[in-house]
Amino acid sequence: MPRPRRTDSERFQVNVPLDSEHWHLVLRLLAEREGATVPELLRPVIIRFLRREERKDVDLAEAVARLERSREAAQARRTGVPLAHVTPIRRPHRQRPPTMGKPKDTRGS
């Protein structure tokens, strides 16, 4: 069967059920050939799909915008506040130097 010719204005979509072991193998081999992981291969396709869905669904677009604003606000709060404040421990003034041993008891000898 000859492959359909593709023109610049046409787009083809192929839905592949990934429950078949064949397609798992195909994705693994493609990932090895491309030097990437399967998620790296699929990420651009999934992102394009989600952007199309977001443009079609106003409620989805608003929900995504709220999540992004919330995430940005949380990151701003985290970067503005130091996670821990460490102060150096200072030696008290009247402490003996650590090289001196314990004083000997000379009373009983």
Number of C-alpha atoms within 10 A of each C-alpha: 3 4 5 7 6 9 7 5 5 7 7 7 5 5 6 8 10 10 8 9 9 10 13 14 11 11 17 15 14 15 17 12 10 11 11 12 15 16 11 11 16 12 11 11 10 12 11 11 11 13 12 11 13 16 11 11 11 11 11 14 15 12 12 13 12 12 12 12 12 12 12 12 11 11 11 11 11 11 9 8 8 8 8 6 5 6 6 5 6 6 9 7 6 6 7 11 8 7 6 7 8 8 6 6 7 6 5 4 4
